[in-house]
Amino acid sequence: HHPWSLTTRGNVAAGKAAKGDYAAALIDFEITLEGKRALLGEKNTDVGISYHNVGSVLSALGREEEALRHFEAALSIKESGFGPEHVSTALTQANLGDTLCELGRLEECMAATTVAERVLGPLGEDHPYAITGRFVHARALLELDRAEEALPTLREVLEARQHENPDVLDLALSEFFLARAIPSCCMHRPTLN
C-alpha cells in the first residue's frame, strides 16, 4: 500500500461513517490500519489514529468489547507519541471513557472522561472537541448516579450542539442523556406539602 492510497481510503471510510454506513467504513478503516501498521510500524501515531478510527466504528456498531481493545491500543500509542496532554490523546480518552460506560465499568469511565474533559476544555466552550469532553464526562457522572452534577453540563452541551449545526446523532444523544438526568434530579428533591 502506498501511504497516499491509505490516507485516501481512510478519508473515504470517514465519509461512509459520517453517512451512517458503519459496516462499510469498518472494512476501509481496518484495511487502512493494517496497511499503516505494515508501513509505519506499531508505535507510529498514524497507526494510533487508525486504531482510534476502527474503535469508533466498532462502538457505533455496538461491538464495545472490540472497540475497547482498539481504543486501548490507540491510547497507548498516542500517549507514547503525542504525550498524555495532546488533543488527539484526549479524544481517545473520551471515546475510551464512553465505551467503558457502555460496558458498565463506571469508575474507569469516570477516570478516562475526567482526563478528556481537563485536556479538551481549554480549547474553548464552543469547540467541538471540548463539547465532546464535557459530554462524556457528564454522561459518566449520570451513570454514577450523580445526576445533579451532570445536569448543568448536559444542558450546556445540548445548547452548544443546537447552535453549531450538529450531527443529528450527537444532538439526539445529548437530548437523551439530558432527559435521563432531569427525572433523576427531581427524584432526589424532598417533596413539599
Phi and psi in degrees as GROMACS dihedral restraints (atoms count N, CA, C in turn):
[ dihedral_restraints ]
;  ai    aj    ak    al  type     phi  dphi    fc
    3     4     5     6     1   -84.3    20    10
    4     5     6     7     1   140.7    20    10
    6     7     8     9     1   -54.1    20    10
    7     8     9    10     1   -37.0    20    10
    9    10    11    12     1   -67.8    20    10
   10    11    12    13     1   -38.2    20    10
   12    13    14    15     1   -67.7    20    10
   13    14    15    16     1   -32.9    20    10
   15    16    17    18     1   -67.9    20    10
   16    17    18    19     1   -40.4    20    10
   18    19    20    21     1   -62.7    20    10
   19    20    21    22     1   -43.9    20    10
   21    22    23    24     1   -61.6    20    10
   22    23    24    25     1   -44.8    20    10
   24    25    26    27     1   -61.4    20    10
   25    26    27    28     1   -40.8    20    10
   27    28    29    30     1   -63.4    20    10
   28    29    30    31     1   -39.9    20    10
   30    31    32    33     1   -65.6    20    10
   31    32    33    34     1   -40.1    20    10
   33    34    35    36     1   -64.1    20    10
   34    35    36    37     1   -41.8    20    10
   36    37    38    39     1   -61.4    20    10
   37    38    39    40     1   -41.2    20    10
   39    40    41    42     1   -62.1    20    10
   40    41    42    43     1   -38.8    20    10
   42    43    44    45     1   -64.3    20    10
   43    44    45    46     1   -41.3    20    10
   45    46    47    48     1   -64.1    20    10
   46    47    48    49     1   -42.3    20    10
   48    49    50    51     1   -63.6    20    10
   49    50    51    52     1   -40.8    20    10
   51    52    53    54     1   -62.9    20    10
   52    53    54    55     1   -28.4    20    10
   54    55    56    57     1   -88.1    20    10
   55    56    57    58     1    -0.7    20    10
   57    58    59    60     1    88.4    20    10
   58    59    60    61     1     6.1    20    10
   60    61    62    63     1   -89.9    20    10
   61    62    63    64     1    70.2    20    10
   63    64    65    66     1   -67.9    20    10
   64    65    66    67     1   -34.5    20    10
   66    67    68    69     1   -63.8    20    10
   67    68    69    70     1   -44.4    20    10
   69    70    71    72     1   -68.7    20    10
   70    71    72    73     1   -38.5    20    10
   72    73    74    75     1   -62.6    20    10
   73    74    75    76     1   -39.6    20    10
   75    76    77    78     1   -59.3    20    10
   76    77    78    79     1   -43.8    20    10
   78    79    80    81     1   -58.6    20    10
   79    80    81    82     1   -49.1    20    10
   81    82    83    84     1   -67.0    20    10
   82    83    84    85     1   -40.1    20    10
   84    85    86    87     1   -66.3    20    10
   85    86    87    88     1   -37.6    20    10
   87    88    89    90     1   -66.4    20    10
   88    89    90    91     1   -40.3    20    10
   90    91    92    93     1   -63.5    20    10
   91    92    93    94     1   -42.3    20    10
   93    94    95    96     1   -60.9    20    10
   94    95    96    97     1   -45.8    20    10
   96    97    98    99     1   -59.7    20    10
   97    98    99   100     1   -49.7    20    10
   99   100   101   102     1   -63.7    20    10
  100   101   102   103     1   -39.9    20    10
  102   103   104   105     1   -64.4    20    10
  103   104   105   106     1   -43.4    20    10
  105   106   107   108     1   -67.6    20    10
  106   107   108   109     1   -37.2    20    10
  108   109   110   111     1   -61.4    20    10
  109   110   111   112     1   -42.1    20    10
  111   112   113   114     1   -67.7    20    10
  112   113   114   115     1   -40.4    20    10
  114   115   116   117     1   -80.0    20    10
  115   116   117   118     1   -40.4    20    10
  117   118   119   120     1  -108.4    20    10
  118   119   120   121     1   -15.6    20    10
  120   121   122   123     1    91.3    20    10
  121   122   123   124     1   162.8    20    10
  123   124   125   126     1   -69.9    20    10
  124   125   126   127     1   -22.5    20    10
  126   127   128   129     1   -98.7    20    10
  127   128   129   130     1     4.0    20    10
  129   130   131   132     1   -75.1    20    10
  130   131   132   133     1   139.5    20    10
  132   133   134   135     1   -63.1    20    10
  133   134   135   136     1   -29.1    20    10
  135   136   137   138     1   -62.9    20    10
  136   137   138   139     1   -34.3    20    10
  138   139   140   141     1   -67.5    20    10
  139   140   141   142     1   -40.9    20    10
  141   142   143   144     1   -59.7    20    10
  142   143   144   145     1   -42.5    20    10
  144   145   146   147     1   -63.3    20    10
  145   146   147   148     1   -39.5    20    10
  147   148   149   150     1   -65.9    20    10
  148   149   150   151     1   -40.1    20    10
  150   151   152   153     1   -59.2    20    10
  151   152   153   154     1   -43.3    20    10
  153   154   155   156     1   -58.9    20    10
  154   155   156   157     1   -46.4    20    10
  156   157   158   159     1   -62.1    20    10
  157   158   159   160     1   -43.1    20    10
  159   160   161   162     1   -62.6    20    10
  160   161   162   163     1   -43.7    20    10
  162   163   164   165     1   -59.7    20    10
  163   164   165   166     1   -40.6    20    10
  165   166   167   168     1   -61.9    20    10
  166   167   168   169     1   -42.8    20    10
  168   169   170   171     1   -71.6    20    10
  169   170   171   172     1   -40.0    20    10
  171   172   173   174     1   -59.5    20    10
  172   173   174   175     1   -41.5    20    10
  174   175   176   177     1   -62.8    20    10
  175   176   177   178     1   -43.1    20    10
  177   178   179   180     1   -62.0    20    10
  178   179   180   181     1   -28.4    20    10
  180   181   182   183     1   -85.5    20    10
  181   182   183   184     1     0.0    20    10
  183   184   185   186     1    81.2    20    10
  184   185   186   187     1    14.5    20    10
  186   187   188   189     1   -98.9    20    10
  187   188   189   190     1    66.5    20    10
  189   190   191   192     1   -64.9    20    10
  190   191   192   193     1   -38.3    20    10
  192   193   194   195     1   -62.6    20    10
  193   194   195   196     1   -43.2    20    10
  195   196   197   198     1   -67.3    20    10
  196   197   198   199     1   -40.5    20    10
  198   199   200   201     1   -60.3    20    10
  199   200   201   202     1   -42.4    20    10
  201   202   203   204     1   -57.3    20    10
  202   203   204   205     1   -46.3    20    10
  204   205   206   207     1   -60.5    20    10
  205   206   207   208     1   -39.0    20    10
  207   208   209   210     1   -70.6    20    10
  208   209   210   211     1   -40.7    20    10
  210   211   212   213     1   -65.6    20    10
  211   212   213   214     1   -38.2    20    10
  213   214   215   216     1   -64.4    20    10
  214   215   216   217     1   -41.7    20    10
  216   217   218   219     1   -64.3    20    10
  217   218   219   220     1   -44.1    20    10
  219   220   221   222     1   -60.7    20    10
  220   221   222   223     1   -44.9    20    10
  222   223   224   225     1   -62.7    20    10
  223   224   225   226     1   -43.3    20    10
  225   226   227   228     1   -60.1    20    10
  226   227   228   229     1   -46.1    20    10
  228   229   230   231     1   -67.0    20    10
  229   230   231   232     1   -45.5    20    10
  231   232   233   234     1   -66.5    20    10
  232   233   234   235     1   -39.9    20    10
  234   235   236   237     1   -62.4    20    10
  235   236   237   238     1   -39.2    20    10
  237   238   239   240     1   -70.6    20    10
  238   239   240   241     1   -42.1    20    10
  240   241   242   243     1   -86.4    20    10
  241   242   243   244     1   -45.0    20    10
  243   244   245   246     1   -94.9    20    10
  244   245   246   247     1   -30.5    20    10
  246   247   248   249     1   101.7    20    10
  247   248   249   250     1   159.1    20    10
  249   250   251   252     1   -71.8    20    10
  250   251   252   253     1   -17.0    20    10
  252   253   254   255     1   -99.9    20    10
  253   254   255   256     1     9.0    20    10
  255   256   257   258     1   -79.9    20    10
  256   257   258   259     1   147.1    20    10
  258   259   260   261     1   -58.0    20    10
  259   260   261   262     1   -44.2    20    10
  261   262   263   264     1   -62.9    20    10
  262   263   264   265     1   -39.7    20    10
  264   265   266   267     1   -63.9    20    10
  265   266   267   268     1   -42.4    20    10
  267   268   269   270     1   -65.6    20    10
  268   269   270   271     1   -35.0    20    10
  270   271   272   273     1   -63.8    20    10
  271   272   273   274     1   -38.4    20    10
  273   274   275   276     1   -66.7    20    10
  274   275   276   277     1   -39.6    20    10
  276   277   278   279     1   -57.4    20    10
  277   278   279   280     1   -42.8    20    10
  279   280   281   282     1   -61.9    20    10
  280   281   282   283     1   -47.1    20    10
  282   283   284   285     1   -69.0    20    10
  283   284   285   286     1   -36.7    20    10
  285   286   287   288     1   -61.0    20    10
  286   287   288   289     1   -46.3    20    10
  288   289   290   291     1   -60.1    20    10
  289   290   291   292     1   -43.3    20    10
  291   292   293   294     1   -61.9    20    10
  292   293   294   295     1   -41.0    20    10
  294   295   296   297     1   -65.9    20    10
  295   296   297   298     1   -41.8    20    10
  297   298   299   300     1   -61.5    20    10
  298   299   300   301     1   -38.0    20    10
  300   301   302   303     1   -60.1    20    10
  301   302   303   304     1   -46.2    20    10
  303   304   305   306     1   -58.4    20    10
  304   305   306   307     1   -33.7    20    10
  306   307   308   309     1   -87.1    20    10
  307   308   309   310     1     0.2    20    10
  309   310   311   312     1    78.8    20    10
  310   311   312   313     1    12.9    20    10
  312   313   314   315     1   -94.1    20    10
  313   314   315   316     1    73.2    20    10
  315   316   317   318     1   -71.1    20    10
  316   317   318   319     1   -37.5    20    10
  318   319   320   321     1   -66.3    20    10
  319   320   321   322     1   -42.0    20    10
  321   322   323   324     1   -65.4    20    10
  322   323   324   325     1   -38.5    20    10
  324   325   326   327     1   -58.6    20    10
  325   326   327   328     1   -47.3    20    10
  327   328   329   330     1   -62.3    20    10
  328   329   330   331     1   -42.4    20    10
  330   331   332   333     1   -62.1    20    10
  331   332   333   334     1   -45.6    20    10
  333   334   335   336     1   -66.3    20    10
  334   335   336   337     1   -42.8    20    10
  336   337   338   339     1   -72.6    20    10
  337   338   339   340     1   -27.7    20    10
  339   340   341   342     1   -64.9    20    10
  340   341   342   343     1   -43.5    20    10
  342   343   344   345     1   -63.2    20    10
  343   344   345   346     1   -46.1    20    10
  345   346   347   348     1   -59.7    20    10
  346   347   348   349     1   -45.4    20    10
  348   349   350   351     1   -64.9    20    10
  349   350   351   352     1   -40.1    20    10
  351   352   353   354     1   -63.8    20    10
  352   353   354   355     1   -41.9    20    10
  354   355   356   357     1   -77.8    20    10
  355   356   357   358     1   -39.6    20    10
  357   358   359   360     1   -82.9    20    10
  358   359   360   361     1   -26.6    20    10
  360   361   362   363     1   -53.8    20    10
  361   362   363   364     1   -44.8    20    10
  363   364   365   366     1   -63.7    20    10
  364   365   366   367     1    -8.3    20    10
  366   367   368   369     1   -67.8    20    10
  367   368   369   370     1   -16.7    20    10
  369   370   371   372     1   116.5    20    10
  370   371   372   373     1   142.8    20    10
  372   373   374   375     1   -62.6    20    10
  373   374   375   376     1   -22.5    20    10
  375   376   377   378     1   -99.4    20    10
  376   377   378   379     1    -0.5    20    10
  378   379   380   381     1   -70.8    20    10
  379   380   381   382     1   133.7    20    10
  381   382   383   384     1   -55.1    20    10
  382   383   384   385     1   -37.1    20    10
  384   385   386   387     1   -70.4    20    10
  385   386   387   388     1   -37.3    20    10
  387   388   389   390     1   -65.6    20    10
  388   389   390   391     1   -39.1    20    10
  390   391   392   393     1   -62.1    20    10
  391   392   393   394     1   -43.4    20    10
  393   394   395   396     1   -60.2    20    10
  394   395   396   397     1   -45.8    20    10
  396   397   398   399     1   -60.0    20    10
  397   398   399   400     1   -44.2    20    10
  399   400   401   402     1   -66.0    20    10
  400   401   402   403     1   -40.0    20    10
  402   403   404   405     1   -63.1    20    10
  403   404   405   406     1   -50.0    20    10
  405   406   407   408     1   -67.2    20    10
  406   407   408   409     1   -32.4    20    10
  408   409   410   411     1   -68.0    20    10
  409   410   411   412     1   -43.2    20    10
  411   412   413   414     1   -64.1    20    10
  412   413   414   415     1   -37.3    20    10
  414   415   416   417     1   -62.6    20    10
  415   416   417   418     1   -41.2    20    10
  417   418   419   420     1   -61.6    20    10
  418   419   420   421     1   -43.4    20    10
  420   421   422   423     1   -59.1    20    10
  421   422   423   424     1   -43.8    20    10
  423   424   425   426     1   -61.5    20    10
  424   425   426   427     1   -44.7    20    10
  426   427   428   429     1   -65.0    20    10
  427   428   429   430     1   -26.0    20    10
  429   430   431   432     1   -89.7    20    10
  430   431   432   433     1    17.6    20    10
  432   433   434   435     1    60.9    20    10
  433   434   435   436     1    36.0    20    10
  435   436   437   438     1  -116.2    20    10
  436   437   438   439     1    53.0    20    10
  438   439   440   441     1   -61.4    20    10
  439   440   441   442     1   -37.0    20    10
  441   442   443   444     1   -63.8    20    10
  442   443   444   445     1   -32.5    20    10
  444   445   446   447     1   -74.5    20    10
  445   446   447   448     1   -34.8    20    10
  447   448   449   450     1   -76.3    20    10
  448   449   450   451     1   -33.3    20    10
  450   451   452   453     1   -54.8    20    10
  451   452   453   454     1   -50.0    20    10
  453   454   455   456     1   -60.4    20    10
  454   455   456   457     1   -40.6    20    10
  456   457   458   459     1   -68.1    20    10
  457   458   459   460     1   -41.1    20    10
  459   460   461   462     1   -61.4    20    10
  460   461   462   463     1   -38.4    20    10
  462   463   464   465     1   -64.1    20    10
  463   464   465   466     1   -44.6    20    10
  465   466   467   468     1   -61.5    20    10
  466   467   468   469     1   -43.3    20    10
  468   469   470   471     1   -63.8    20    10
  469   470   471   472     1   -44.8    20    10
  471   472   473   474     1   -60.5    20    10
  472   473   474   475     1   -45.4    20    10
  474   475   476   477     1   -61.9    20    10
  475   476   477   478     1   -44.2    20    10
  477   478   479   480     1   -62.8    20    10
  478   479   480   481     1   -41.9    20    10
  480   481   482   483     1   -69.5    20    10
  481   482   483   484     1   -32.4    20    10
  483   484   485   486     1   -66.3    20    10
  484   485   486   487     1   -34.6    20    10
  486   487   488   489     1   -83.6    20    10
  487   488   489   490     1   -19.1    20    10
  489   490   491   492     1   -98.6    20    10
  490   491   492   493     1    20.0    20    10
  492   493   494   495     1    51.4    20    10
  493   494   495   496     1    65.2    20    10
  495   496   497   498     1   -74.7    20    10
  496   497   498   499     1   164.3    20    10
  498   499   500   501     1   -64.2    20    10
  499   500   501   502     1   135.3    20    10
  501   502   503   504     1   -58.7    20    10
  502   503   504   505     1   -39.5    20    10
  504   505   506   507     1   -65.5    20    10
  505   506   507   508     1   -42.9    20    10
  507   508   509   510     1   -60.2    20    10
  508   509   510   511     1   -42.6    20    10
  510   511   512   513     1   -65.4    20    10
  511   512   513   514     1   -43.2    20    10
  513   514   515   516     1   -63.6    20    10
  514   515   516   517     1   -41.4    20    10
  516   517   518   519     1   -64.1    20    10
  517   518   519   520     1   -41.6    20    10
  519   520   521   522     1   -61.0    20    10
  520   521   522   523     1   -44.4    20    10
  522   523   524   525     1   -65.4    20    10
  523   524   525   526     1   -40.5    20    10
  525   526   527   528     1   -61.9    20    10
  526   527   528   529     1   -49.7    20    10
  528   529   530   531     1   -71.1    20    10
  529   530   531   532     1   -32.5    20    10
  531   532   533   534     1   -64.3    20    10
  532   533   534   535     1   -44.0    20    10
  534   535   536   537     1   -62.4    20    10
  535   536   537   538     1   -34.6    20    10
  537   538   539   540     1   -69.4    20    10
  538   539   540   541     1   -35.1    20    10
  540   541   542   543     1   -73.7    20    10
  541   542   543   544     1   -36.4    20    10
  543   544   545   546     1   -61.1    20    10
  544   545   546   547     1   -51.3    20    10
  546   547   548   549     1   -63.0    20    10
  547   548   549   550     1   -35.0    20    10
  549   550   551   552     1   -61.4    20    10
  550   551   552   553     1   -41.6    20    10
  552   553   554   555     1   -66.1    20    10
  553   554   555   556     1   -41.2    20    10
  555   556   557   558     1   -69.3    20    10
  556   557   558   559     1   -33.9    20    10
  558   559   560   561     1   -67.2    20    10
  559   560   561   562     1   -25.2    20    10
  561   562   563   564     1   -86.1    20    10
  562   563   564   565     1    -6.5    20    10
  564   565   566   567     1   -85.7    20    10
  565   566   567   568     1   142.4    20    10
  567   568   569   570     1   -68.2    20    10
  568   569   570   571     1   146.9    20    10
  570   571   572   573     1   -84.7    20    10
  571   572   573   574     1   135.6    20    10
  573   574   575   576     1   -93.6    20    10
  574   575   576   577     1   146.7    20    10
